[in-house]
């Protein structure tokens, strides 16, 4: 109890101290949606450029990353190849091999043309999106082609368009989900044997209200010149450990972001429905909440890629401002860092993000570089507290959140985390205090409801006794008053 009060009283002091540790590019948003600097959650441990890999041909427009075990696969699109790197114990990347051809059993092309993605399944098989060849190859560990996913011959698929698969993921059963350019009906779903099964996770139609009204009253000739209102496309995806697909899209009306109509990040279940949890009041997972015109950039965040840690924290990289945003499984922003630039930890055009453990890899397609990040002590505490709470270790979680506050006294989630830990421990009054500090109305109401119920249960005895005494005294008073009246009437 004493420690809790000291933490609350000295929050401002801790914040000042935290500022001494903050490099300046890591931040969160407060209750009012204002940006707050915070200590660094990640630090750059290594930056790998094309020359560092001793390749005969340098990387050229790499577009995708994938990790499997301690291997990092880099899709080197314009060189028509995939580079496999090994992540070493020293947190560096070492060259392992080049994948630039497969072993076919027919007359099909053995090399790639503009590949844009790779996925390695738990059984070691690989799916390679060979984009310009209009196919997705499934190969074994020795690069022997098992089968090829091609343009669907199905009434639900619009014929006549070039089939350009760009992203692919697969579940543990071998079912593949493909995002293709110019396909706006969702992911193309293929069964484990390669047969097309239809579309998955169809996106909502995005339209501008003004254009909709104009189209309603326009002539036929004017309508033909207008852009058709069609569902938007997914720009990237990630299959988490539970088999759910995290998908990101960059097509939306920017003013639909804060009302949560745009949904740039989605978590799709087996039915293709978005089940992403968003409990942060007025701050949905959309990246930056402020879109000021800094360095000539006025667009909102547009996520190029997403990855999900084992603790269900998901991180998305924003190609607009070169930032990484991390959210927990409740949709709360844990931290954001990065920016546009040429110094370490900043990017010119981030194209992909991946992880091994809690270490992150961000691919910059313009610089043809890979930046390796490792969590700081502050970042490790945030992850530790999040994981402890998820595992039901509420006492330990509260202690860890208190340590987080020693680094950053204005970290909202630490107060909310402490409040939730106390709520789980049935310390409702203490929980209310923490929720009140950071204006968490939803959780404060929940804690207050339980506190009120507990208070009534603990005090119902004397309350009932007092009520009985009042009733008895009232009855006795009436009898005495009646007797007195009868005596006075004699």
Backbone torsions as a table, in degrees:
resi	resn	phi	psi	omega
1	UNK	NA	-44.8	-179.4
2	UNK	-63.9	-41.1	-179.6
3	UNK	-64.5	-39.1	-179.7
4	UNK	-61.3	-44.0	-179.0
5	UNK	-66.5	-37.7	179.5
6	UNK	-64.2	-41.2	179.5
7	UNK	-60.5	-44.7	-179.2
8	UNK	-64.7	-40.6	-176.2
9	UNK	-71.1	-32.9	-174.2
10	UNK	-104.4	19.7	-178.6
11	UNK	-57.6	-42.6	-178.8
12	UNK	-63.2	-38.7	179.3
13	UNK	-65.4	-42.9	179.2
14	UNK	-62.8	-37.0	179.3
15	UNK	-63.0	-41.2	177.9
16	UNK	-62.1	-42.4	177.9
17	UNK	-64.4	-40.9	-179.8
18	UNK	-59.6	-36.4	-179.5
19	UNK	-61.0	-27.9	179.0
20	UNK	-69.5	-24.9	-178.9
21	UNK	-94.1	-16.7	-174.0
22	UNK	-78.8	129.8	178.4
23	UNK	-77.1	-27.0	175.3
24	UNK	120.0	-11.5	-178.2
25	UNK	-109.5	6.2	175.9
26	UNK	-108.7	137.3	-175.9
27	UNK	-156.8	169.2	171.7
28	UNK	-135.6	-179.7	174.7
29	UNK	-116.9	139.3	179.7
30	UNK	-86.2	-172.2	-176.4
31	UNK	-58.5	-34.2	-177.7
32	UNK	-88.3	4.5	-179.5
33	UNK	79.7	18.5	178.6
34	UNK	-93.5	142.6	-178.9
35	UNK	-71.4	133.8	177.3
36	UNK	-125.1	125.5	176.1
37	UNK	-66.6	149.5	179.3
38	UNK	-144.2	165.9	174.9
39	UNK	-60.2	156.0	-179.4
40	UNK	-66.9	131.6	177.1
41	UNK	-89.2	-32.8	177.8
42	UNK	-126.8	151.5	173.7
43	UNK	-126.6	151.0	177.8
44	UNK	-76.7	124.6	177.2
45	UNK	-103.7	-22.6	-176.5
46	UNK	-166.8	142.2	171.8
47	UNK	-124.4	122.3	-177.7
48	UNK	-105.3	121.9	174.5
49	UNK	-104.5	168.4	-175.9
50	UNK	-56.0	-40.5	-177.3
51	UNK	-66.5	-25.0	-177.9
52	UNK	-70.0	-18.7	-175.4
53	UNK	-91.5	-3.7	179.1
54	UNK	55.1	40.8	178.1
55	UNK	-84.4	148.7	178.0
56	UNK	-65.3	-32.3	176.2
57	UNK	-125.0	124.8	-178.7
58	UNK	-62.7	160.2	175.9
59	UNK	-60.3	143.7	-179.4
60	UNK	-140.1	108.9	-178.8
61	UNK	54.0	56.8	173.5
62	UNK	-68.0	140.5	-171.9
63	UNK	-123.6	-12.5	-173.7
64	UNK	-151.4	153.6	175.2
65	UNK	-128.1	152.9	170.7
66	UNK	-152.5	139.9	178.0
67	UNK	-115.5	143.5	175.4
68	UNK	-147.8	116.9	-173.9
69	UNK	64.8	-126.6	176.4
70	UNK	-104.7	18.0	179.2
71	UNK	-100.1	139.2	174.4
72	UNK	-117.8	120.8	179.7
73	UNK	-98.8	129.5	179.4
74	UNK	-114.6	120.1	179.4
75	UNK	-86.6	106.5	-177.2
76	UNK	-92.5	83.2	-165.6
77	UNK	-57.7	-54.5	-173.3
78	UNK	-73.3	-12.0	174.1
79	UNK	-99.5	3.6	174.9
80	UNK	56.4	48.7	-177.9
81	UNK	-156.9	169.7	175.3
82	UNK	-127.0	130.5	-180.0
83	UNK	-103.0	127.1	174.9
84	UNK	-100.2	124.4	179.2
85	UNK	-115.6	156.2	176.9
86	UNK	-109.7	130.5	176.7
87	UNK	-89.0	114.7	-172.3
88	UNK	-88.6	170.5	178.9
89	UNK	-65.2	-21.4	179.1
90	UNK	-87.2	10.0	179.1
91	UNK	61.1	39.0	173.0
92	UNK	-121.0	165.2	179.7
93	UNK	-109.8	127.5	-178.9
94	UNK	-117.3	141.9	-179.9
95	UNK	-64.2	137.8	179.9
96	UNK	-119.4	-54.4	177.9
97	UNK	-166.5	166.5	174.5
98	UNK	-110.7	132.9	174.0
99	UNK	-111.9	105.4	-178.0
100	UNK	-127.5	4.6	177.3
101	UNK	-160.3	160.3	177.9
102	UNK	-124.4	167.3	179.7
103	UNK	-98.4	107.2	-178.8
104	UNK	-93.4	157.4	177.3
105	UNK	-112.3	17.8	177.6
106	UNK	-146.8	-158.2	-177.1
107	UNK	-91.1	10.0	-178.4
108	UNK	-70.7	160.2	-177.0
109	UNK	-63.8	132.9	-177.9
110	UNK	-92.2	-18.5	-179.7
111	UNK	-100.4	174.5	-178.3
112	UNK	-102.6	161.0	173.9
113	UNK	-138.7	101.6	179.4
114	UNK	63.9	46.6	178.6
115	UNK	-63.1	147.8	-176.0
116	UNK	-130.4	-3.1	179.3
117	UNK	-164.4	156.6	174.1
118	UNK	-143.3	144.9	175.4
119	UNK	-135.7	130.0	178.2
120	UNK	-110.2	121.8	-177.6
121	UNK	-85.3	172.0	-175.9
122	UNK	-66.0	-21.5	178.4
123	UNK	-90.5	5.5	177.9
124	UNK	91.2	-10.5	177.5
125	UNK	-71.5	153.6	-177.0
126	UNK	-122.5	145.1	170.1
127	UNK	-114.0	124.7	-178.0
128	UNK	-119.4	121.0	177.5
129	UNK	-82.9	96.7	179.5
130	UNK	-89.1	81.5	-162.8
131	UNK	-57.8	-57.5	-173.3
132	UNK	-70.9	-16.4	172.3
133	UNK	-86.5	-2.5	176.6
134	UNK	63.0	46.7	-177.8
135	UNK	-156.4	159.6	169.0
136	UNK	-121.1	121.5	-177.3
137	UNK	-94.5	131.9	169.4
138	UNK	-104.7	120.1	-176.6
139	UNK	-126.4	158.8	176.6
140	UNK	-87.7	-173.1	-176.0
141	UNK	-63.0	-25.0	179.8
142	UNK	-95.6	12.9	177.0
143	UNK	68.3	24.6	172.6
144	UNK	-83.7	131.0	-177.3
145	UNK	-69.7	124.3	176.3
146	UNK	-87.1	-50.1	170.2
147	UNK	-162.5	172.3	-178.0
148	UNK	-122.8	130.3	174.4
149	UNK	-89.7	121.1	-176.2
150	UNK	-119.2	-176.3	178.6
151	UNK	-57.8	128.2	-176.9
152	UNK	-65.2	138.2	171.4
153	UNK	-102.4	81.2	-171.3
154	UNK	-147.1	144.4	-179.1
155	UNK	-60.9	-26.4	-178.3
156	UNK	-78.6	-12.0	-179.1
157	UNK	-99.2	129.0	-178.2
158	UNK	-75.1	114.8	-179.7
159	UNK	-78.9	160.6	176.1
160	UNK	100.5	-17.2	176.7
161	UNK	-91.1	149.8	174.5
162	UNK	-66.6	131.8	179.6
163	UNK	-86.8	110.5	-174.5
164	UNK	-126.9	80.2	179.4
165	UNK	-68.4	130.6	-175.8
166	UNK	-116.9	-30.4	-178.2
167	UNK	-134.9	145.5	-179.5
168	UNK	-147.4	138.0	169.7
169	UNK	-134.9	165.4	179.8
170	UNK	-146.5	150.9	177.9
171	UNK	-92.0	-179.3	-175.4
172	UNK	-66.5	-20.1	177.9
173	UNK	-85.9	-4.4	179.6
174	UNK	91.9	5.4	176.0
175	UNK	-74.2	129.4	-175.2
176	UNK	-103.8	144.8	177.2
177	UNK	-124.8	120.6	-171.3
178	UNK	-118.4	130.7	171.7
179	UNK	-101.5	123.1	-177.1
180	UNK	-117.5	147.1	178.6
181	UNK	-63.5	137.7	178.9
182	UNK	71.1	9.3	175.8
183	UNK	-105.9	115.3	-173.8
184	UNK	-114.5	23.0	177.6
185	UNK	-101.0	10.9	-178.0
186	UNK	107.1	-160.0	177.7
187	UNK	-81.4	145.7	171.0
188	UNK	-84.1	125.3	-177.1
189	UNK	-104.0	129.0	178.4
190	UNK	-119.5	137.6	177.7
191	UNK	-71.3	173.3	-176.0
192	UNK	-61.3	-22.2	179.3
193	UNK	-96.9	5.6	176.0
194	UNK	94.1	1.0	-179.8
195	UNK	-80.4	140.2	-179.1
196	UNK	-73.7	131.0	-176.3
197	UNK	-113.7	1.4	179.3
198	UNK	115.4	-165.8	-176.6
199	UNK	-102.2	152.8	-174.2
200	UNK	-133.8	132.9	174.8
201	UNK	68.3	42.7	-179.7
202	UNK	-54.7	138.1	-176.3
203	UNK	-87.7	154.8	177.3
204	UNK	-73.7	157.4	175.4
205	UNK	-72.6	134.2	176.2
206	UNK	-111.2	127.4	-179.1
207	UNK	-144.8	160.0	176.2
208	UNK	-97.6	130.1	-175.1
209	UNK	-59.6	-40.9	-179.9
210	UNK	-62.1	-45.4	178.8
211	UNK	-63.6	-36.4	-179.8
212	UNK	-63.4	-44.3	178.6
213	UNK	-65.9	-40.2	179.7
214	UNK	-63.7	-40.4	-179.6
215	UNK	-66.3	-30.2	-178.1
216	UNK	-65.6	-35.4	-175.8
217	UNK	-107.5	2.1	-178.0
218	UNK	-76.9	159.9	175.0
219	UNK	-75.9	168.9	-179.6
220	UNK	-61.6	-40.0	179.9
221	UNK	-64.1	-39.7	178.3
222	UNK	-67.9	-38.1	179.5
223	UNK	-62.6	-38.3	-177.6
224	UNK	-66.6	-24.8	179.5
225	UNK	-86.4	-12.0	-177.7
226	UNK	-83.7	153.7	176.8
227	UNK	-70.0	134.0	179.1
228	UNK	-68.6	144.0	176.4
229	UNK	-84.5	103.6	-176.8
230	UNK	-127.6	157.6	176.7
231	UNK	-61.0	152.2	-178.7
232	UNK	-83.4	166.2	-178.0
233	UNK	-98.7	152.9	171.4
234	UNK	-81.8	137.7	-178.3
235	UNK	-95.8	-23.2	178.1
236	UNK	-166.3	170.6	-175.7
237	UNK	-157.5	163.6	178.3
238	UNK	-150.8	134.3	177.0
239	UNK	-95.4	117.9	-178.4
240	UNK	-82.6	178.8	-174.2
241	UNK	-67.8	-17.8	179.5
242	UNK	-95.6	1.4	178.5
243	UNK	88.8	9.8	175.8
244	UNK	-90.5	146.1	179.7
245	UNK	-98.8	121.0	169.3
246	UNK	-89.8	124.4	-177.8
247	UNK	-124.5	145.2	176.3
248	UNK	-122.6	148.1	177.6
249	UNK	-134.4	147.8	179.7
250	UNK	-111.7	5.1	-178.6
251	UNK	-104.4	109.7	179.4
252	UNK	-168.6	163.9	170.3
253	UNK	-82.6	124.2	-171.5
254	UNK	-60.6	-29.2	-178.4
255	UNK	-79.2	-3.3	173.5
256	UNK	-87.3	-3.3	-175.7
257	UNK	-68.1	-55.2	-173.4
258	UNK	-71.9	-19.2	174.6
259	UNK	-87.3	-0.7	177.4
260	UNK	67.5	26.3	173.6
261	UNK	-87.2	-27.1	-176.3
262	UNK	-73.5	-42.2	179.1
263	UNK	51.7	64.2	-179.5
264	UNK	-69.0	-18.3	174.5
265	UNK	-122.0	131.9	179.7
266	UNK	-136.9	152.0	174.5
267	UNK	-120.7	113.7	-171.9
268	UNK	-99.0	129.5	177.3
269	UNK	-86.4	-170.3	-175.8
270	UNK	-63.7	-21.0	178.9
271	UNK	-94.3	1.4	-179.8
272	UNK	81.2	14.4	-179.9
273	UNK	-93.1	143.2	178.9
274	UNK	-75.7	120.2	-179.5
275	UNK	-121.5	21.8	179.7
276	UNK	-63.9	127.8	-179.5
277	UNK	-80.7	133.3	-178.1
278	UNK	-135.7	84.6	-177.0
279	UNK	-97.0	-5.4	179.1
280	UNK	-75.0	118.8	-176.1
281	UNK	-64.8	125.2	174.7
282	UNK	60.4	12.4	179.0
283	UNK	-135.8	71.2	179.0
284	UNK	-66.7	162.1	-179.1
285	UNK	-73.9	85.1	-177.7
286	UNK	-125.3	6.8	-176.3
287	UNK	89.1	-136.9	-178.1
288	UNK	-65.3	140.5	177.2
289	UNK	-95.5	-12.2	178.4
290	UNK	-119.8	135.1	-175.1
291	UNK	-121.1	45.6	179.5
292	UNK	-63.5	158.0	-177.9
293	UNK	-83.2	80.8	179.8
294	UNK	-102.4	127.0	179.9
295	UNK	55.1	32.7	177.6
296	UNK	79.6	8.2	-179.2
297	UNK	-106.6	118.2	-179.2
298	UNK	-121.0	-4.0	-179.0
299	UNK	-75.2	154.5	172.3
300	UNK	-71.2	176.2	178.5
301	UNK	-63.0	137.3	175.2
302	UNK	-130.4	110.8	-171.2
303	UNK	-79.1	127.2	178.3
304	UNK	-89.3	-26.9	-177.0
305	UNK	-162.2	166.9	-178.6
306	UNK	-147.8	147.8	174.2
307	UNK	-140.2	157.2	-174.2
308	UNK	-129.8	124.6	177.8
309	UNK	-76.8	169.2	-179.9
310	UNK	-66.3	-20.9	179.5
311	UNK	-90.6	13.9	177.9
312	UNK	70.4	12.2	169.1
313	UNK	-78.4	128.0	178.9
314	UNK	-112.6	142.5	-175.9
315	UNK	-125.1	129.4	-179.9
316	UNK	-120.8	142.3	-179.9
317	UNK	-104.7	132.8	-174.9
318	UNK	-98.5	117.0	-179.2
319	UNK	-76.7	-18.2	-179.6
320	UNK	-68.2	-49.8	-176.6
321	UNK	-118.4	5.9	175.1
322	UNK	69.9	33.4	-176.0
323	UNK	-113.0	157.6	176.2
324	UNK	-112.2	129.5	179.8
325	UNK	-116.8	132.3	-179.7
326	UNK	-118.0	133.0	-179.8
327	UNK	-128.1	146.7	173.8
328	UNK	-85.6	-179.6	-173.5
329	UNK	-71.8	-4.3	175.1
330	UNK	-99.7	0.3	178.2
331	UNK	88.3	11.4	178.3
332	UNK	-86.2	137.6	175.8
333	UNK	-70.3	119.9	177.2
334	UNK	-83.6	-41.7	179.8
335	UNK	-173.9	164.1	173.3
336	UNK	-141.6	145.4	179.0
337	UNK	-155.0	169.3	178.2
338	UNK	103.0	-167.2	-179.2
339	UNK	163.4	179.1	178.2
340	UNK	-90.6	132.6	179.5
341	UNK	161.7	-178.5	-177.2
342	UNK	-108.6	0.6	179.5
343	UNK	-86.1	163.3	-179.2
344	UNK	-59.0	133.3	-179.8
345	UNK	93.1	-4.7	176.8
346	UNK	-120.3	164.6	-172.2
347	UNK	-139.8	152.7	175.5
348	UNK	-91.7	-42.5	177.3
349	UNK	-151.2	84.1	179.7
350	UNK	-67.7	132.9	-175.5
351	UNK	-118.1	-22.7	-175.3
352	UNK	-156.6	154.9	176.1
353	UNK	-138.9	139.4	177.7
354	UNK	-144.8	175.7	-179.5
355	UNK	-149.1	154.6	166.0
356	UNK	-131.3	117.1	-169.9
357	UNK	64.3	-123.8	175.6
358	UNK	-109.4	3.7	174.2
359	UNK	-78.4	140.4	-175.5
360	UNK	-111.8	151.4	174.9
361	UNK	-128.3	125.7	178.2
362	UNK	-119.7	125.9	-178.7
363	UNK	-95.0	126.5	174.8
364	UNK	-104.8	108.2	-174.7
365	UNK	-70.4	-30.1	-178.4
366	UNK	-75.7	-41.3	177.8
367	UNK	-84.7	-8.6	-176.0
368	UNK	52.5	50.5	-177.1
369	UNK	-134.1	159.1	176.1
370	UNK	-125.0	122.2	177.9
371	UNK	-99.9	128.4	179.6
372	UNK	-101.8	126.9	179.4
373	UNK	-116.7	142.9	172.4
374	UNK	-126.7	144.9	-178.0
375	UNK	-67.6	143.3	173.2
376	UNK	-79.5	177.4	176.5
377	UNK	-60.4	-39.0	177.6
378	UNK	-62.8	-44.9	178.3
379	UNK	-63.9	-39.0	178.6
380	UNK	-62.8	-37.2	178.6
381	UNK	-65.7	-40.7	178.2
382	UNK	-61.4	-45.9	177.9
383	UNK	-63.5	-42.7	-177.7
384	UNK	-62.3	-45.6	-179.8
385	UNK	-63.8	-40.3	179.3
386	UNK	-62.4	-43.9	-178.3
387	UNK	-70.9	-39.2	179.5
388	UNK	-62.5	-42.7	179.5
389	UNK	-65.0	-41.5	-179.2
390	UNK	-63.9	-28.9	-179.6
391	UNK	-89.1	1.0	179.5
392	UNK	85.4	10.5	179.1
393	UNK	-90.5	73.0	-169.3
394	UNK	-71.3	-37.1	177.1
395	UNK	-62.5	-47.5	179.9
396	UNK	-64.2	-39.2	179.3
397	UNK	-61.4	-42.9	179.3
398	UNK	-61.8	-42.2	179.5
399	UNK	-63.7	-39.6	-179.0
400	UNK	-70.8	-39.0	177.0
401	UNK	-63.0	-35.2	176.9
402	UNK	-63.0	-36.8	176.6
403	UNK	-67.4	-36.0	176.7
404	UNK	-60.3	-40.9	-179.6
405	UNK	-65.6	-23.9	176.6
406	UNK	-69.5	-26.3	174.2
407	UNK	-83.9	-39.3	-173.6
408	UNK	-144.6	99.4	-175.8
409	UNK	-72.1	-7.6	179.6
410	UNK	-110.5	18.0	-178.2
411	UNK	-80.2	105.1	-172.9
412	UNK	-55.7	-43.6	-175.1
413	UNK	-65.8	-24.9	176.7
414	UNK	-67.0	-43.5	176.9
415	UNK	-64.6	-44.9	179.7
416	UNK	-65.4	-38.8	177.9
417	UNK	-64.4	-41.8	176.0
418	UNK	-63.4	-42.8	178.7
419	UNK	-60.6	-42.7	-179.9
420	UNK	-69.0	-35.7	177.0
421	UNK	-63.2	-45.5	177.6
422	UNK	-66.5	-33.9	177.8
423	UNK	-62.7	-42.9	178.4
424	UNK	-67.4	-28.2	178.4
425	UNK	-85.4	3.7	-179.5
426	UNK	64.2	28.5	172.7
427	UNK	-99.6	75.9	-167.1
428	UNK	-70.3	-38.1	-179.2
429	UNK	-64.7	-43.1	177.5
430	UNK	-64.0	-40.5	178.5
431	UNK	-60.8	-41.8	179.8
432	UNK	-59.8	-38.6	-178.8
433	UNK	-62.8	-43.2	-179.5
434	UNK	-69.6	-41.1	177.9
435	UNK	-63.9	-35.5	-179.2
436	UNK	-67.1	-38.1	-178.8
437	UNK	-58.3	-41.0	-177.5
438	UNK	-107.0	18.8	171.3
439	UNK	54.5	41.2	175.8
440	UNK	-86.1	88.2	-172.5
441	UNK	-65.2	-41.0	-177.1
442	UNK	-61.4	-50.8	-178.1
443	UNK	-72.8	-31.5	176.2
444	UNK	-62.4	-42.7	179.6
445	UNK	-63.2	-39.3	179.0
446	UNK	-65.1	-46.4	179.6
447	UNK	-63.6	-40.2	179.7
448	UNK	-63.5	-40.1	179.0
449	UNK	-60.7	-45.6	179.6
450	UNK	-69.6	-37.4	178.8
451	UNK	-64.1	-42.1	178.4
452	UNK	-62.9	-43.6	179.3
453	UNK	-63.7	-43.3	-179.9
454	UNK	-64.9	-41.9	-178.9
455	UNK	-63.3	-42.0	179.2
456	UNK	-64.4	-43.3	179.7
457	UNK	-63.4	-37.8	-178.3
458	UNK	-76.7	-21.0	-174.9
459	UNK	-116.7	5.0	-176.0
460	UNK	-63.0	-31.3	-177.6
461	UNK	-61.3	-58.3	-178.0
462	UNK	-68.7	-27.7	177.7
463	UNK	-65.8	-44.0	178.1
464	UNK	-66.1	-41.6	178.2
465	UNK	-60.0	-44.3	178.7
466	UNK	-62.6	-40.0	179.1
467	UNK	-63.4	-40.8	179.0
468	UNK	-64.1	-43.6	178.9
469	UNK	-60.1	-43.2	179.7
470	UNK	-62.4	-42.3	179.9
471	UNK	-64.8	-44.2	-179.6
472	UNK	-63.9	-45.8	179.5
473	UNK	-61.6	-38.4	178.5
474	UNK	-63.9	-41.0	179.6
475	UNK	-66.0	-44.7	179.6
476	UNK	-63.2	-41.6	179.9
477	UNK	-60.4	-42.2	178.4
478	UNK	-63.4	-40.3	179.2
479	UNK	-65.2	-45.7	-179.9
480	UNK	-62.0	-42.8	179.9
481	UNK	-62.3	-39.4	179.8
482	UNK	-67.2	-43.0	178.8
483	UNK	-62.5	-42.7	179.9
484	UNK	-62.5	-40.8	-179.6
485	UNK	-64.1	-41.2	179.0
486	UNK	-65.3	-38.8	179.0
487	UNK	-66.1	-39.7	-179.9
488	UNK	-69.3	-20.1	-178.5
489	UNK	-84.5	-11.2	-179.3
490	UNK	-72.6	NA	NA
